[in-house]
Amino acid sequence: MANWWIKTNGTNALKGIDDDDDNPPRLTAEEIAYNLRMSRQARIDYNKLYPDLLAGEQARLDAIIACNPRMTQLIQDYQTFHDAVQSNHNKAGVRLTWMK
């Protein structure tokens, strides 16, 4: 099964440590944060790959997450997410316009 972070050549895009010439980051912090914010599949695959990363790589990713706290909202499972959306729709209220 394909993984969001594994490129077609087999490279893990999450790997890399800042200021390490032997293991440079494959993606910038902004690119990682954007993908985690915008894609539920990216977040799921991130959680699968995270335990296998080096300690320095995990620390870099932890810092990215800490600087972007809204990304943790993607941790919700599919059903919880859609329940929250439905709840928001139910609380929105109804706006009526009356004919004069």
PAPAZA-501403 format. One record per residue (C-alpha): residue number from 1; x, y, z. Coordinates in steps of 0.1 Angstrom, whole numbers, plus 2048, in hexadecimal, padded with zeros to 3 digits. Layout:
% residues N
{NUM; {X; Y; Z}}
...
This chain:
% residues 100
{1; {800; 800; 800}}
{2; {80D; 822; 7F7}}
{3; {817; 83B; 812}}
{4; {812; 860; 80F}}
{5; {836; 868; 81A}}
{6; {848; 84D; 806}}
{7; {852; 85A; 7E4}}
{8; {851; 845; 7C5}}
{9; {877; 83E; 7C8}}
{10; {872; 831; 7EC}}
{11; {87E; 850; 7FE}}
{12; {86D; 859; 81F}}
{13; {865; 87E; 81C}}
{14; {863; 882; 842}}
{15; {887; 878; 847}}
{16; {8A2; 891; 84E}}
{17; {8B0; 8A7; 869}}
{18; {8B7; 8CC; 867}}
{19; {8DC; 8D6; 865}}
{20; {8E6; 8B2; 85E}}
{21; {8F9; 8AE; 83D}}
{22; {8F8; 888; 83E}}
{23; {8D2; 888; 843}}
{24; {8C3; 8A8; 836}}
{25; {89D; 8AE; 838}}
{26; {88A; 8A2; 819}}
{27; {86E; 8BB; 81E}}
{28; {86D; 8DD; 82F}}
{29; {85A; 8E1; 84F}}
{30; {840; 8F6; 83C}}
{31; {83A; 8DA; 823}}
{32; {835; 8C0; 83E}}
{33; {81E; 8D6; 852}}
{34; {809; 8DE; 833}}
{35; {805; 8BA; 82A}}
{36; {7FC; 8B0; 84D}}
{37; {7E2; 8CC; 84F}}
{38; {7D2; 8C5; 82D}}
{39; {7D2; 89F; 82A}}
{40; {7C4; 886; 841}}
{41; {7D6; 86A; 82F}}
{42; {7F7; 87C; 834}}
{43; {7F0; 87D; 85A}}
{44; {7E7; 858; 85B}}
{45; {807; 84F; 848}}
{46; {81B; 867; 85E}}
{47; {810; 854; 87D}}
{48; {81B; 833; 86D}}
{49; {83E; 83F; 864}}
{50; {845; 854; 883}}
{51; {850; 838; 89A}}
{52; {86A; 82C; 880}}
{53; {87C; 84E; 87D}}
{54; {89C; 856; 88F}}
{55; {89A; 86A; 8B0}}
{56; {8A7; 88A; 89F}}
{57; {88D; 886; 883}}
{58; {871; 881; 89D}}
{59; {87D; 8A0; 8B0}}
{60; {87C; 8B5; 890}}
{61; {858; 8A9; 888}}
{62; {84D; 8AE; 8AD}}
{63; {859; 8D3; 8A9}}
{64; {845; 8D7; 889}}
{65; {826; 8C9; 89B}}
{66; {82C; 8E0; 8B9}}
{67; {82E; 8FF; 8A3}}
{68; {80E; 8F5; 891}}
{69; {7F5; 8EA; 8AC}}
{70; {7D7; 8E9; 895}}
{71; {7E5; 8CB; 883}}
{72; {7DC; 8B5; 8A1}}
{73; {7B8; 8B9; 896}}
{74; {7BF; 8A0; 87A}}
{75; {7C5; 885; 894}}
{76; {79F; 87F; 896}}
{77; {793; 860; 885}}
{78; {77C; 861; 867}}
{79; {75B; 85D; 87B}}
{80; {764; 876; 896}}
{81; {76D; 890; 87B}}
{82; {74C; 88C; 869}}
{83; {738; 88C; 889}}
{84; {748; 8AE; 891}}
{85; {73F; 8BB; 86F}}
{86; {71B; 8AF; 872}}
{87; {719; 8BF; 895}}
{88; {724; 8E0; 887}}
{89; {709; 8DF; 86C}}
{90; {6EF; 8D7; 886}}
{91; {6F9; 8F4; 89C}}
{92; {6FB; 90D; 880}}
{93; {6D6; 918; 883}}
{94; {6BE; 922; 868}}
{95; {6BC; 944; 859}}
{96; {69B; 94F; 84B}}
{97; {692; 96C; 836}}
{98; {66F; 979; 839}}
{99; {65C; 989; 81D}}
{100; {652; 9AC; 824}}
